[in-house]
Amino acid sequence: MELFDNVSLQLEKNDKFKDIGISIRFMAPANSETATLRSLLAIMICDRCEKYPTKKQMSDIQDCLYGTVVNAQTVGYGQAQVLEIRTKVIDPRFVKEQNLLQDVFAYLQELLFHPLLNEAAFEEAKEVLKSKLMRLRDDSTQYVIAQGLKLAGEGSPLAICSLGDLSQIDKITLEDIKQIHQKLLNEDRIDMIVCGPIDEKQIIELIQSNLPFSDRNTELNTHYVLQSNQKGEYQKELRTVNQSSIFMIWQTNTGVCDPDYYALRVANAMFGQYPTSLLFREVREKRSLCYNILASLISFDGAMTVITGVENEHTDQAIDVIHEQFERIASGDFKDELLAVSKTMIINSLNASKDSMPSIIAQLYQNQVLNQELSIDERIALIQAVEREDVERVFKKCRHCLSFVVCQEDQ
């Protein structure tokens, strides 16, 4: 249901859970200039607010709300960046406090509309974000992914890190944060999802009385298909690392709403998503080139990646074997058993998601963003319908963009 223009609410009554999950997602165009601002704001929103300006007061109010903690994160969805505020509260039937939900939504109102935006809190948030970004930079796996996406996605949203840019933090002022906060409240597309043993009428009333959002004019495109400037190139960077990290990326030429998307999911599973995959068997098990290897889809950007770590002397061999497995799938050089077991693995994962509140919320949000109404059972049916010819076809459409390697300086 739409409460206001571009402010939606989805309610998922599910009595199998003992908690009520609340997700509020603010969506704006992905922008390298605002990504860092929004990451800082996410930290500050959950840290303190004007009504509870000390960490002790924040801890006390959370205790009064039976341990309810509010978290925030920023995530990329293709051409958009989402700032999500999420929390989980125990079903009020299990506690004595009958006004618990009212108190939780009142608390959310304070955090969202009146966060503590002063210089001290701002400086603290900057240090927190710097630490996060420095940890990512120092982790060789995270570094090779971030740099690989930046290289392959140059000029596209794929190159934008949803956490922001370390070099921009000290250029940001408190006034910038206040402005982006008002923009988020007044201009972002907002999607709210509440899941669990809920009284739907009560939730609607609580949201309308505690979260006074307004109509907004927000036209956003999210998914797209990457068109990389990189044409199967190989790039290497020397760093002080124990082993080489390999990042490979393909543009799939298959969008998340494309009829071939579920065939691509199956093909990716066969390629390198599970321990049953070709990459796991051929690179890890048969040749012992790595401890772990994973192929993943970046669905909203129309991209597929492979990430692994190998000994420096095995880098070229590993890349060659990865390409070989890709070509095997594209040419149909695989057994029917691999197709069947890969479909089963995906279906098992989808069935398991029915018992996971975060997974249910994620599925509901994807439906909302893509303007579709696919249940988990309908997704399973689409997976079951995939044939080997479909798998071959979607991989033939893919184009390798880049192999990016971070290896030892003395190699």
N, C-alpha and C positions, 0 to 999 in steps of 0.2 A: 504494500500500500504506500501511496505517496502522501506524506503529511503536508509538505509544501512543495513548490517547484524545485526539483532537483534535491529534495530531501526525502529519502525513502526509509521505510521500516519493514523488516521481515520478521515474523514471529514463528518460531518452530517449537510447538508444544511437544515435549518428549519426556515421558515419565520414567524412563529408564535411568535418568541421571539424578543425583542427589544435590546437584548445584545448578545455579542459573548462570549461564554465560552471556555477557554483554559485550558486543563489539561495535565501536563507532569509528567509521573510516571516512577520512577527509581526503578527497582526490583533487589534484591540480595537475596541470601540464608538467611533465618532467622537464626540468630546467637546471642546468649546471650552476646557475647563479643563486637559485633558491633552495637547492637540495641541502646545502650546509645549514642554511637558516632554519629550515623545517626540522632538521635533525636536532639542532640546539633547542628549538621550541619543544620538541617531543620530550627531551630530557627535563626541561623546566616545568612542563605541565604536570608531570608525575612526581616532581620533587617536593614542592611546597605550594601553598596558595595563600591569598591574603587573609583568609579566615584562620588558617593553621600555618603561621609563618615560620615555625621551627620544626626541626626533624622530630623532636620529642612530641610535639603536638600532632604531627602527622602519624607517628607511631601509635599514639593514644587513640586517635579517632579510628584507625584501622583495627585496633584491638576491640573497640566498641562495636565495630561492624563485623565481629567474629572472624577477624583475620583477612578481611577483604583488602586486596592489594590491587592497585591500578598500574598497569604497565603500558608502555608506548613503543612503537617501532615505526620506521619508515621503510617502505618496500616499493620497488619498481613494478609497474604493470604496463609494459610496453611504453607507449608514449605518455604515460601518466605516472606520477608519484603519489603514493598513498601513505598518509600518516594515520596509523591505527591506534586507538585507545581501547584497551580491553581489560575486562575484569571478570571475576567469577565470585559469586556469593552463594553461601549455603542456602538451601531451600528453607524459607522461614518456618515451615511446618516442624522443623527439627529443633527450633530454638524457642525461647520464651518471648523474645522481642518481636511483637506482631508488626511493628512499623519498620522492620529491617529494610525492606525494599525501598520504602519512601526515604529512609536515611541514606541508603546507598546512592539513589539518584540525586538526592540533595548534595551529597559529597561530590558526585560527578559534575554537577553544575558548578560547584566552587572551583574545581580543578580546571574545567574547560573555559569558563567565562572569567574567572578571577585568579589565574595563576600568579605566583609571586614573581613579578618581573622587575627586580631591582638589580643594582650593580653587583652585589655580593653573590646572589644566586646566578647571575649571568656569568661571572668569572668562574664560578664553580662548574657550571655546565660546559664552558669552553674546555676546561681541563679534562672533564670526563670524556668529551668527544675526542679531544686530542689523543687521550690514552687508547680509546677504541680504535681510532684510525692508525695509530702507531703499532698497535698489536697486529692489525691486519697487514701492515707493511712488513713487519718482522717475521710473519708466518709465511714461509716460502710457498705453500699451497695457495693461500689466500692472495698472495702477491701475484703469482703467475696468472690466476684467474682474473684479478682486477686489471692487470696490465694487458692481458690478452683481449678482454672485452673492450678495453679502451682503444686498442689498435684495430681490431676487426670492426668495431662499431663506430669508428671515427665519423663524426657528422650525424650520428643517429642517437636516439635515446639509450641504446645499449651501452654507450660509452660513459653514461652518467652513473656514478656510484650513489646509491640511494642514501648512504650514510653521509655523503658530502665530500669535501675536498680539504685536506689538512692545511694547504697553503692559504685557504680563504678565511680560516677561523679568526685570526687576529685582525682582519680587515672589517669584521662585522661589529656593529655597535648595538647597544641596548635598544636604541630607537628603531633599528632595523628589525629586531625581534618583536617589538610592540606592533610594528606595521604588518609583519607577516602573520602575527596572531590575529589581528583584525581581519586581514584578508582571508585567512582560513575560516573564521567564523561566518563571514559575510559572503564569500564568493565560492568557496570550494563546494564541489558536489559532495553530499553527505549520504552515506548508507549505514543504517543502524540494523543490527541483527541481534535478537534476543532468543536464546535457545534453552530449553530445559522444562521442568515441571511448572509451567507458568499459567497464570490467569490472564488471557490475552487482553481482556477489557481493562484490567488493572494496569498492565504494562503500558497500554496506549495512554491512559490517564496520567500515569507517572511521567512519561516522556513529554507529554504536552504541557504539563505543569512545571517541570524542572529543566527542560532543555528547550528554551524558547528560540529555536532557529527561525530564520525567515526565508521567504522565497528568494531564489537567486537564479541568474541567467548563466548557466554553465553548460556549454557544448564541448564535450571532450571525446576525442578519439583515443582509444587505448591500444588495441592490438594492431600490428602491422607485420610485414615480412621484411626482414633485413635484406638490404642490398649493399653488401660490403665492397669497399674499394680494394680490399685485399683479394688477390686472385691465386689462392693456393700457395701463398708465400711461406717461407721459413725464416723465423727471426730468433736470435739467441741473445741472452743477456747474462753477463757474468756477475756473480754475487758470492758472498761467503755463505755457502750452504753445504750440507752433508751429502746431498744427492740431487740429481737433476729433477726438476718438476716440469712436466709436459702438459701444455694446454693446447687442444685442437678444437677448431670451430668450423661448422658448416652452416651455410644459409640453406634452410630447408625448402624454401619456395612453397611452403604449405602453412597457411594461417590457422589460428586456433579455431576459427569458424568454418574452415574449409572442409568439404565432405571427406577429404583424405586424412583428416587430422587423427582419427582413431587408428587408421592403418599406420600412420607415423608413430603413434605411441607403441604399437606392437613391434614395429621395426626397431625402434630405439631399445625396447626391452630385449629383443633378440641380440642386438648389437652389443650392449654393455650395461644394462641397468641392473641385472640380477646375477647371482653366482652361476646361473644356468647359461649365461650369455656367451657369445663367441669370444669377446674380449677377455672375460674372466678365465675362460678355459684355455685360450690360445696364448695370451700374454702372461697370465699369472701361473696357471696350473702346468701347462705343457712346457713353457720355456723359462719359467721362474724369473721373469724380468722385473716383476714388481710385487709388492705386498697387496696393493689394492688398485682397482681401476674402475672408473665409472663413466658411463655415457648418460647425459641428461638433456632434456628439452627445455629451452627457454621459450615457452609456448607463445607468450604475448609479443615476442620479438621475432618469431619465426626462425629460431636458431637451435642448433644442437651442438653440444660440447662433449669432449672427452678430457678427463683429467687423471693423471697418474704420476707417480714418482719412481724413478729408476736410478740405478748406478750410472755415473757419467759415461762410462764406456759403452753402455747399452742404449743410449739415447736414440741413435739413428735406427738401430734394429727395432726398437719398440715402435717408433713412428711407422716404419715400413710394415710391421705386422698389423698395426691398427688399420692402416689403409687397406691391407689385404682382406681383413675381416669385413670392412665396409663394402668392398667390391664383391665379396662372396654373397652378401645379402642382396645387393643390387642386381647381381646376375642370376640369382636363384640357386646358388650353390649352398644349400642348407637342407637339413632333413625336416620332414613334416613334424617330427617329434619336437624340434626346437620351437617351431611355430606354436604348437599346441601347448607346450609347457610355459612358454612366455605369456600366452593369453591367459592361462590359468593363474600365473603369478600376479598379473595385473588384476584379474577378477577377484582373487583372494584379498588383495590390497583394498580394492573398492568395497568388498563386503565388510572388511575389518573397519573401514572408515565409518560405517553405520553406528559403531559403538564408540566413536571418538568425537567429542563435542567440537574440538578445533577443526577437525576434518569436515564435519557437517557444516559449520559456519563458513569454512573456506569454499565448499561446494555452492552454498547459497549465494555467497558473494560473487563467485565467478558467473553464476547464472544471471545475477543482477547486472553485472558489468557488461556481459555479452548479450544481454536482452534475450535470454533463452530460458527454457524451462525443462531442463534435463534432470531427471531423477537418477539416483545411483543405479537403479535397475536398468534404466534406459541406456546409461553409459555402458553397463555390462553387456547389454544386447549389441551395442555398436562394436564392442571389442570382439564378441563372439562371431560377428559377421565378417570379420577380416579374413581374407584368403591370401595365399602365398603370392598370387599375382598382384594384389594390392600392396603388399610389402615391397616387392620388387619395384613397382611403379613409383612409390613415394621416395625410395632411396635413389632411384635414377634421376629424380628431380633435384636432389640435393647437390650443392656445389661446395667443395672444400675452400675455405677462405684463408685459413692461417694455421700454422703450427708455431707455437711460441714456447721457447725453452729457457728456463733459468737454470744455470749450471755453475759449477765451481769455478772460481776465478783463475785457478792454475791449470784448467783443462786446455 
